[in-house]
Each structure stands twice: as structure tokens, then as C-alpha cells.
Amino acid sequence: MKRTSVGFKVGVVLAVLHLCLVFWAYWVCVHSHSSTAGLVYTFFFFLDAPLLLIPFSVFKVLGEVSPLIEFGIFGSALWFLLPWLIDMAFHRIFPKAKTLLRVIVIIVCIPILLVGFVSLSSLGIRQNIRRERPAELKKSLNRTSSDFLTEKVVFQSDRMGGMSGLGRIPSPAAGQKGLAVGIYNQVLFLDENYKEQKRLILSRYGLTTLEPLDADGAGSLRFLAYSYGEGVSLFDAEGEKMWEIVSSEPNSVPIDGACFGDVNGDGKPEFAVYYRYSNGIHLIPAKVAHPLQVFNKK
């Protein structure tokens, strides 16, 4: 098979296109300030699915440039070899086939291989998950008497839209123990047996996520709530809003979410409100000066 064969030429074109796509994804990821920038490589999990069968640790040791090696070199080589090998196999079976017919065969085989790669990607992902399980969990899962990861429905929502958040109530907050479940504009308090104890109505607020916490370190129950497209709020144990952070401009970058803890390592907890792309993370002290304080993003 000569290097001037149609399979060789198609392979070179696909490899170059694939390599350019990898460099573009790498540039976007490196220059992005989003915590989810790595999702730009998701497309290659399907396009280069056979590479998922190789242990990720082989490439992980290369650090930040590992996607360039995994997808850029190995992935591009894969897409060079595929049309070349297809053409070689077809030419061996039908040595007198015309160039146009060989091109058609390659074009037909490539989508079929892509469909197979999509199926193979799920297998590769399952292998990676299985490989990353802790040894203790593997040992327990191999026991016939193990009840790990056994599904058991203990609570079902009776509201449209389902549950928006779930968290354990920090004892001794409000003298309660158990779970707090967010359902649209309500908080349900469940005991340790998952029985509903009471409901708290949070007015008109539709909550995307809800986190019960002890914000002052004295066991006072608080709720850190995030509403998609609206902002982040802190409610007290009675459902009264203590403060909120919202966007002051209609077309400004939306808030992605919020969390609570010692983010900057100074030994004191704070609220971290994070934005996508270049807006970064905004820290708010755990204790604010006013009962209701609004922080506007400029």
C-alpha cells in the first residue's frame, strides 16, 4: 500500500483536523476561569473512546499537558490509522476497486465506528469508575452479604419539581437531628427514621440547592439557598431571609452557586459565591453587620 493511497490521504486530513480540535479545546480550557472548563474535553471521550481503556494514571502524571498527549497525539494517531487500515483491508479484498468506491467505503465505515465508539465509551467510563473505587469499598462490594449501594426509597416528594436540596441538620442546631430536604419553596425536617416532623415555608423563593449549616458556630440553624438566575440567600431557622447576593445588571454573568466553609485558609468560615468564567469567587464573612444585607455584583 503506497503512501499516496486514498486511505493514507484521508487519514492525514482527519488527523490534522483532530489535532487542531484538540489544541483549540486545550487553549479554551487553559484560558478559562471556570471550574468546569475541563468539560470541553467531554467530546473526546466519545470521539477517542478506545483511549478510555488505557488507565488514566498513564496520562495523569504529565499534568496539565496530559490532554495534549492523550487526545492530541494518541487520538490523532487513532484517526489517522482508522481510514488507512480500512482502505488497506478493503483493497486487499478488492484489489481492483476504483478510488471513488474506496472513498465511499471509508465514509460509510467512519460513522459506524463512531457509533461503536459511543458504546465503547460507556464501557471505558465504567472501567475508570471501577478502578477508582477505594479498596475498602471493593472488598465490601465483593461480599454477598454487603448492602452497599443498595437502593431503598425512604422519602418521596409530594411537590412538583422534586427535591432541590438535601443536607444533614448540624446538631445541636435548634435541638434537632436528622435531615433537611428542600422542595421548591419549602424545607421539610425529617428525623433519623426519615419521618417528616415539620415544614418550613420559604415564601415565594424557588430553591435550586439548599444547605443547612451552623453559620455562627453556636448551633444556630441557617439555610444557604441558591436560586438559578436569581442569586444566593441565607435564611434563619424560621425562614426569614438574613441576606442575599444578586446581580445588579439584567445581562450580567449569573451566579453558579455558593458554599460555606474556610475557603481562604484563615481559620474562619465564610460564604463563597462563585461565578462562571472570569468573575471568579466572592467571599462573604460568616457574620454580617446587618440583619438583611444585600451585596450587589457590579
Buried (B, 14 or more C-beta within 10 A) or exposed (E): EEEEBBBBBBBBEBBEEBBEBBBEBBEEBEEBEBEEBEEBBEEBBBBBBBBBEEEBEEBEEEEEEBBBBBBBEBBBBBBBBBBBBBBBEBBEEEEEBEEEEBBEBBEEBBEEBEEEBEEBBEEBEEBBEEEEEEEEEEEBEEEEEEEEEEEEEEBEBEEEEEBBBBBEBBEEBBEBBBBBBBBBBBBBBBEEEEEEEEEBEBEEBBBBBBBBBBBEEEEBBBBBBBBBEBBBBBBBBEBEBBBBBBBEEEEBEBBBBBBBEEBEEEEEBBBBBBBBEEBEBBEBEBEBEEEEEEBEBE
